[in-house]
Amino acid sequence: MPSVRVRQRAKGAMFTAMYRDPTGRQRSAGTFTSERAALRAARRSESKVETGGWIDQASGRITFRDYVENVWLPSRQVEVSTLAGYRSYLDKHFLPFFGDRPMAEILPSFVQDWVTAAVGSGLSPTSVRKYHVMLHSVFKRAVRDRIIVTNPCESIELPKIPPRKARILTPEEYDQLLSQMPDRFQVLVMTDIETGLRWGELIALRPRHIDFLRKTISVEQTIVEVSRKHSPTGERMIVKDYPKDNEFRTLRVSETLLRSIARRIEQLGLNRDDLIFASTETAGGRPISRNTFRTKVWLPALERSGIDFHVRVHDLRHAHASWLLAGGADLKTVMERMGHSQIMTTQKYLHTLPDADDKALTAFEAVRRRSTP
């Protein structure tokens, strides 16, 4: 209940408006020269508490730096790679711009200034939008904590991402690329195109994950690579006993691939818990760095192959899904094989091969001819 405290002074009585905040703590809504004015102020403040519009003015003076580092970041229940990414984004993009400004003073116009500056610095529209999502999350939490009234990231003008149709590696182009891959890494690339594994899942494979009798590979682990500077554990390569989105899965593979993997295991003398694709051609090797593989192996092989467009290592995963769908596999099966949590993600691989439109037209004409006398 709102109340008023009276204090007698030589010049007359002063009236302090009192109310209780959401935690039950009694607070002042100001001091007035009349009891009626004080009571109105107390009622207004209590109404804000009841409707969720109340904020702690003192808390609003906390700086962006203090809030994200002491409240927001420690509360995030995310994977270590995501946490390391947040730390990197803060250091490079947000703390230099927002760092020492009080949370309550960060208005939409200031967030818009950050977007404008980010675009002007050469940051891509995709990156600006990705970082804005993180920034929006920070202020959303601050609204919930009653640090600020509204989220200043709402209704911000973000750069548009120009539509771009992805080009998928064809089987012929894949053969060109594989032929230029050093012998040491050919089985790795063959495994990736046939399973569609994410990089972290691929380099985490061990002999115990291969069932030669049932002709399957089990996806049970992933290896996350982060910088030591931003790693919560101080380790650069972090092994996790569950893949992304907890999507444990078992994949059928060909006899040809299994023979290649078995030959590699035998030649290197690998134990059941050794990495099949390690940084060295010895048992007990450490995980391969994605960036090292990309710069030292992948890009030189891509250049030698003569393929006339840029292909990422991750594009082998895209090619796997597209080839499955082009070959007639159903969406649900492809979704499970890829480890997607939503079928919408899988649907984007439909009709992505260069000859997909030609095949569609051929199918249309074949049906049309059935009704031609």
Contacts in CASP RR format, 6 or more apart in sequence:
PFRMAT RR
TARGET T0000
AUTHOR 0000-0000-0000
METHOD contacts of the structure
MODEL  1
MPSVRVRQRAKGAMFTAMYRDPTGRQRSAGTFTSERAALRAARRSESKVE
TGGWIDQASGRITFRDYVENVWLPSRQVEVSTLAGYRSYLDKHFLPFFGD
RPMAEILPSFVQDWVTAAVGSGLSPTSVRKYHVMLHSVFKRAVRDRIIVT
NPCESIELPKIPPRKARILTPEEYDQLLSQMPDRFQVLVMTDIETGLRWG
ELIALRPRHIDFLRKTISVEQTIVEVSRKHSPTGERMIVKDYPKDNEFRT
LRVSETLLRSIARRIEQLGLNRDDLIFASTETAGGRPISRNTFRTKVWLP
ALERSGIDFHVRVHDLRHAHASWLLAGGADLKTVMERMGHSQIMTTQKYL
HTLPDADDKALTAFEAVRRRSTP
1 46 0 8 1.000
2 17 0 8 1.000
2 18 0 8 1.000
2 19 0 8 1.000
2 39 0 8 1.000
2 42 0 8 1.000
2 43 0 8 1.000
2 45 0 8 1.000
2 46 0 8 1.000
3 18 0 8 1.000
3 19 0 8 1.000
3 42 0 8 1.000
4 15 0 8 1.000
4 16 0 8 1.000
4 17 0 8 1.000
4 18 0 8 1.000
4 35 0 8 1.000
4 38 0 8 1.000
4 39 0 8 1.000
4 42 0 8 1.000
5 15 0 8 1.000
5 16 0 8 1.000
5 18 0 8 1.000
6 13 0 8 1.000
6 14 0 8 1.000
6 15 0 8 1.000
6 16 0 8 1.000
6 35 0 8 1.000
7 13 0 8 1.000
7 14 0 8 1.000
7 15 0 8 1.000
7 16 0 8 1.000
14 31 0 8 1.000
14 32 0 8 1.000
14 33 0 8 1.000
15 31 0 8 1.000
15 32 0 8 1.000
15 33 0 8 1.000
15 34 0 8 1.000
15 35 0 8 1.000
15 37 0 8 1.000
15 38 0 8 1.000
15 39 0 8 1.000
16 28 0 8 1.000
16 30 0 8 1.000
16 31 0 8 1.000
16 32 0 8 1.000
16 38 0 8 1.000
17 28 0 8 1.000
17 29 0 8 1.000
17 30 0 8 1.000
17 31 0 8 1.000
17 32 0 8 1.000
17 38 0 8 1.000
17 39 0 8 1.000
17 40 0 8 1.000
17 41 0 8 1.000
17 42 0 8 1.000
17 45 0 8 1.000
18 26 0 8 1.000
18 27 0 8 1.000
18 28 0 8 1.000
18 29 0 8 1.000
18 42 0 8 1.000
19 26 0 8 1.000
19 27 0 8 1.000
19 29 0 8 1.000
19 42 0 8 1.000
19 43 0 8 1.000
19 45 0 8 1.000
19 46 0 8 1.000
19 49 0 8 1.000
20 26 0 8 1.000
20 27 0 8 1.000
20 46 0 8 1.000
20 49 0 8 1.000
21 27 0 8 1.000
21 49 0 8 1.000
21 54 0 8 1.000
21 56 0 8 1.000
22 49 0 8 1.000
22 52 0 8 1.000
22 54 0 8 1.000
22 146 0 8 1.000
27 45 0 8 1.000
29 38 0 8 1.000
29 41 0 8 1.000
29 42 0 8 1.000
29 44 0 8 1.000
29 45 0 8 1.000
30 38 0 8 1.000
30 41 0 8 1.000
31 38 0 8 1.000
32 38 0 8 1.000
32 41 0 8 1.000
45 54 0 8 1.000
48 54 0 8 1.000
52 146 0 8 1.000
53 146 0 8 1.000
53 149 0 8 1.000
54 146 0 8 1.000
55 104 0 8 1.000
55 146 0 8 1.000
55 147 0 8 1.000
55 148 0 8 1.000
55 149 0 8 1.000
56 146 0 8 1.000
56 147 0 8 1.000
57 104 0 8 1.000
59 103 0 8 1.000
59 145 0 8 1.000
59 146 0 8 1.000
59 147 0 8 1.000
60 102 0 8 1.000
60 103 0 8 1.000
60 104 0 8 1.000
60 147 0 8 1.000
60 148 0 8 1.000
61 102 0 8 1.000
61 103 0 8 1.000
61 104 0 8 1.000
62 102 0 8 1.000
62 103 0 8 1.000
62 147 0 8 1.000
63 99 0 8 1.000
63 100 0 8 1.000
63 101 0 8 1.000
63 102 0 8 1.000
63 103 0 8 1.000
64 94 0 8 1.000
64 95 0 8 1.000
64 98 0 8 1.000
64 99 0 8 1.000
64 100 0 8 1.000
64 101 0 8 1.000
64 102 0 8 1.000
64 103 0 8 1.000
64 106 0 8 1.000
64 138 0 8 1.000
65 95 0 8 1.000
65 98 0 8 1.000
65 99 0 8 1.000
65 100 0 8 1.000
67 103 0 8 1.000
67 138 0 8 1.000
67 142 0 8 1.000
67 147 0 8 1.000
68 90 0 8 1.000
68 94 0 8 1.000
68 95 0 8 1.000
68 138 0 8 1.000
69 90 0 8 1.000
71 141 0 8 1.000
71 145 0 8 1.000
72 137 0 8 1.000
72 138 0 8 1.000
72 141 0 8 1.000
72 142 0 8 1.000
73 83 0 8 1.000
73 86 0 8 1.000
73 87 0 8 1.000
73 90 0 8 1.000
75 141 0 8 1.000
76 82 0 8 1.000
76 83 0 8 1.000
76 86 0 8 1.000
78 86 0 8 1.000
79 224 0 8 1.000
79 240 0 8 1.000
79 244 0 8 1.000
80 224 0 8 1.000
80 226 0 8 1.000
80 231 0 8 1.000
80 232 0 8 1.000
80 233 0 8 1.000
80 238 0 8 1.000
80 240 0 8 1.000
81 224 0 8 1.000
81 225 0 8 1.000
81 226 0 8 1.000
81 238 0 8 1.000
83 230 0 8 1.000
83 232 0 8 1.000
84 226 0 8 1.000
84 227 0 8 1.000
84 230 0 8 1.000
84 231 0 8 1.000
84 232 0 8 1.000
85 226 0 8 1.000
85 230 0 8 1.000
86 134 0 8 1.000
87 230 0 8 1.000
88 227 0 8 1.000
88 230 0 8 1.000
89 131 0 8 1.000
89 134 0 8 1.000
93 118 0 8 1.000
93 123 0 8 1.000
93 131 0 8 1.000
94 131 0 8 1.000
94 134 0 8 1.000
94 135 0 8 1.000
97 114 0 8 1.000
97 117 0 8 1.000
98 106 0 8 1.000
98 110 0 8 1.000
98 114 0 8 1.000
101 110 0 8 1.000
103 139 0 8 1.000
103 142 0 8 1.000
103 147 0 8 1.000
103 148 0 8 1.000
104 147 0 8 1.000
104 148 0 8 1.000
106 139 0 8 1.000
106 148 0 8 1.000
106 152 0 8 1.000
107 152 0 8 1.000
108 152 0 8 1.000
108 153 0 8 1.000
108 154 0 8 1.000
108 155 0 8 1.000
108 156 0 8 1.000
110 152 0 8 1.000
111 135 0 8 1.000
111 152 0 8 1.000
111 153 0 8 1.000
111 156 0 8 1.000
112 156 0 8 1.000
112 157 0 8 1.000
114 135 0 8 1.000
115 128 0 8 1.000
115 132 0 8 1.000
115 156 0 8 1.000
115 157 0 8 1.000
115 158 0 8 1.000
115 159 0 8 1.000
118 127 0 8 1.000
118 128 0 8 1.000
118 131 0 8 1.000
119 125 0 8 1.000
119 128 0 8 1.000
119 159 0 8 1.000
123 131 0 8 1.000
125 158 0 8 1.000
125 159 0 8 1.000
125 160 0 8 1.000
125 161 0 8 1.000
125 162 0 8 1.000
126 161 0 8 1.000
128 158 0 8 1.000
128 159 0 8 1.000
129 158 0 8 1.000
129 159 0 8 1.000
129 161 0 8 1.000
132 153 0 8 1.000
132 156 0 8 1.000
132 158 0 8 1.000
135 153 0 8 1.000
136 151 0 8 1.000
136 153 0 8 1.000
136 154 0 8 1.000
139 148 0 8 1.000
139 151 0 8 1.000
139 152 0 8 1.000
139 153 0 8 1.000
140 151 0 8 1.000
140 153 0 8 1.000
142 148 0 8 1.000
142 151 0 8 1.000
143 149 0 8 1.000
143 150 0 8 1.000
143 151 0 8 1.000
166 318 0 8 1.000
166 352 0 8 1.000
167 309 0 8 1.000
167 354 0 8 1.000
168 315 0 8 1.000
168 318 0 8 1.000
168 319 0 8 1.000
168 322 0 8 1.000
168 352 0 8 1.000
168 353 0 8 1.000
168 354 0 8 1.000
169 177 0 8 1.000
169 307 0 8 1.000
169 311 0 8 1.000
169 315 0 8 1.000
169 316 0 8 1.000
169 318 0 8 1.000
169 319 0 8 1.000
170 353 0 8 1.000
170 354 0 8 1.000
170 355 0 8 1.000
171 323 0 8 1.000
173 305 0 8 1.000
173 307 0 8 1.000
173 311 0 8 1.000
174 193 0 8 1.000
174 316 0 8 1.000
174 319 0 8 1.000
176 305 0 8 1.000
176 306 0 8 1.000
176 307 0 8 1.000
177 189 0 8 1.000
177 301 0 8 1.000
177 302 0 8 1.000
177 305 0 8 1.000
177 307 0 8 1.000
177 311 0 8 1.000
178 186 0 8 1.000
178 189 0 8 1.000
178 190 0 8 1.000
179 305 0 8 1.000
180 301 0 8 1.000
180 302 0 8 1.000
180 304 0 8 1.000
180 305 0 8 1.000
181 189 0 8 1.000
181 297 0 8 1.000
181 301 0 8 1.000
182 297 0 8 1.000
182 301 0 8 1.000
184 281 0 8 1.000
185 277 0 8 1.000
185 293 0 8 1.000
185 297 0 8 1.000
186 260 0 8 1.000
187 260 0 8 1.000
187 261 0 8 1.000
187 264 0 8 1.000
187 277 0 8 1.000
188 202 0 8 1.000
188 277 0 8 1.000
189 316 0 8 1.000
190 257 0 8 1.000
190 260 0 8 1.000
191 197 0 8 1.000
191 202 0 8 1.000
191 205 0 8 1.000
191 217 0 8 1.000
191 253 0 8 1.000
191 257 0 8 1.000
191 261 0 8 1.000
191 277 0 8 1.000
192 202 0 8 1.000
192 313 0 8 1.000
192 316 0 8 1.000
192 317 0 8 1.000
192 320 0 8 1.000
193 316 0 8 1.000
193 319 0 8 1.000
193 320 0 8 1.000
194 253 0 8 1.000
194 254 0 8 1.000
194 257 0 8 1.000
194 320 0 8 1.000
195 202 0 8 1.000
195 217 0 8 1.000
195 251 0 8 1.000
195 253 0 8 1.000
195 320 0 8 1.000
196 316 0 8 1.000
196 317 0 8 1.000
196 320 0 8 1.000
196 321 0 8 1.000
196 337 0 8 1.000
196 338 0 8 1.000
197 205 0 8 1.000
197 219 0 8 1.000
197 317 0 8 1.000
198 222 0 8 1.000
198 243 0 8 1.000
198 244 0 8 1.000
198 314 0 8 1.000
198 317 0 8 1.000
199 290 0 8 1.000
199 313 0 8 1.000
199 314 0 8 1.000
200 222 0 8 1.000
200 223 0 8 1.000
200 224 0 8 1.000
200 225 0 8 1.000
200 290 0 8 1.000
201 219 0 8 1.000
201 221 0 8 1.000
201 222 0 8 1.000
201 243 0 8 1.000
201 244 0 8 1.000
202 277 0 8 1.000
203 223 0 8 1.000
203 275 0 8 1.000
203 277 0 8 1.000
203 278 0 8 1.000
203 287 0 8 1.000
203 288 0 8 1.000
203 290 0 8 1.000
204 221 0 8 1.000
204 222 0 8 1.000
204 223 0 8 1.000
204 239 0 8 1.000
204 275 0 8 1.000
204 287 0 8 1.000
205 217 0 8 1.000
205 275 0 8 1.000
205 276 0 8 1.000
205 277 0 8 1.000
206 221 0 8 1.000
206 270 0 8 1.000
206 272 0 8 1.000
206 273 0 8 1.000
206 274 0 8 1.000
206 275 0 8 1.000
206 276 0 8 1.000
207 265 0 8 1.000
207 270 0 8 1.000
207 271 0 8 1.000
207 272 0 8 1.000
207 273 0 8 1.000
207 274 0 8 1.000
207 276 0 8 1.000
208 272 0 8 1.000
208 273 0 8 1.000
209 217 0 8 1.000
209 218 0 8 1.000
209 219 0 8 1.000
209 220 0 8 1.000
209 221 0 8 1.000
210 216 0 8 1.000
210 217 0 8 1.000
210 218 0 8 1.000
210 258 0 8 1.000
210 261 0 8 1.000
210 262 0 8 1.000
210 276 0 8 1.000
211 217 0 8 1.000
211 218 0 8 1.000
212 258 0 8 1.000
212 262 0 8 1.000
215 252 0 8 1.000
215 253 0 8 1.000
215 254 0 8 1.000
215 255 0 8 1.000
215 258 0 8 1.000
216 250 0 8 1.000
216 251 0 8 1.000
216 252 0 8 1.000
216 253 0 8 1.000
217 250 0 8 1.000
217 251 0 8 1.000
217 253 0 8 1.000
218 248 0 8 1.000
218 249 0 8 1.000
218 250 0 8 1.000
218 251 0 8 1.000
219 243 0 8 1.000
219 247 0 8 1.000
219 248 0 8 1.000
219 249 0 8 1.000
219 250 0 8 1.000
219 251 0 8 1.000
219 339 0 8 1.000
220 241 0 8 1.000
220 242 0 8 1.000
220 243 0 8 1.000
220 248 0 8 1.000
221 239 0 8 1.000
221 240 0 8 1.000
221 241 0 8 1.000
221 242 0 8 1.000
221 243 0 8 1.000
222 239 0 8 1.000
222 240 0 8 1.000
222 242 0 8 1.000
222 243 0 8 1.000
222 244 0 8 1.000
223 237 0 8 1.000
223 238 0 8 1.000
223 239 0 8 1.000
223 240 0 8 1.000
223 287 0 8 1.000
224 237 0 8 1.000
224 238 0 8 1.000
224 240 0 8 1.000
225 236 0 8 1.000
225 237 0 8 1.000
225 238 0 8 1.000
225 287 0 8 1.000
225 289 0 8 1.000
225 290 0 8 1.000
225 291 0 8 1.000
226 236 0 8 1.000
226 238 0 8 1.000
227 236 0 8 1.000
228 234 0 8 1.000
228 235 0 8 1.000
228 236 0 8 1.000
231 238 0 8 1.000
237 286 0 8 1.000
237 287 0 8 1.000
239 287 0 8 1.000
242 248 0 8 1.000
243 249 0 8 1.000
243 339 0 8 1.000
244 339 0 8 1.000
245 339 0 8 1.000
245 341 0 8 1.000
247 339 0 8 1.000
247 340 0 8 1.000
247 341 0 8 1.000
249 336 0 8 1.000
249 337 0 8 1.000
249 339 0 8 1.000
251 337 0 8 1.000
261 276 0 8 1.000
264 270 0 8 1.000
264 276 0 8 1.000
265 276 0 8 1.000
268 274 0 8 1.000
268 281 0 8 1.000
268 282 0 8 1.000
268 283 0 8 1.000
269 283 0 8 1.000
270 276 0 8 1.000
270 283 0 8 1.000
270 284 0 8 1.000
271 283 0 8 1.000
271 284 0 8 1.000
274 283 0 8 1.000
274 284 0 8 1.000
274 285 0 8 1.000
275 284 0 8 1.000
275 285 0 8 1.000
275 286 0 8 1.000
275 287 0 8 1.000
277 288 0 8 1.000
278 284 0 8 1.000
278 285 0 8 1.000
278 286 0 8 1.000
278 287 0 8 1.000
278 288 0 8 1.000
279 285 0 8 1.000
279 286 0 8 1.000
279 287 0 8 1.000
279 288 0 8 1.000
279 289 0 8 1.000
279 292 0 8 1.000
280 286 0 8 1.000
290 313 0 8 1.000
293 313 0 8 1.000
294 313 0 8 1.000
298 313 0 8 1.000
302 310 0 8 1.000
302 311 0 8 1.000
317 338 0 8 1.000
318 349 0 8 1.000
318 352 0 8 1.000
320 338 0 8 1.000
321 334 0 8 1.000
321 338 0 8 1.000
321 346 0 8 1.000
321 349 0 8 1.000
322 349 0 8 1.000
322 352 0 8 1.000
322 353 0 8 1.000
323 353 0 8 1.000
324 333 0 8 1.000
324 334 0 8 1.000
324 337 0 8 1.000
325 331 0 8 1.000
325 334 0 8 1.000
325 349 0 8 1.000
325 350 0 8 1.000
326 353 0 8 1.000
326 356 0 8 1.000
326 359 0 8 1.000
331 343 0 8 1.000
331 346 0 8 1.000
331 347 0 8 1.000
331 350 0 8 1.000
332 343 0 8 1.000
334 346 0 8 1.000
334 349 0 8 1.000
335 342 0 8 1.000
335 343 0 8 1.000
335 345 0 8 1.000
335 346 0 8 1.000
338 345 0 8 1.000
338 346 0 8 1.000
340 346 0 8 1.000
351 357 0 8 1.000
351 360 0 8 1.000
END
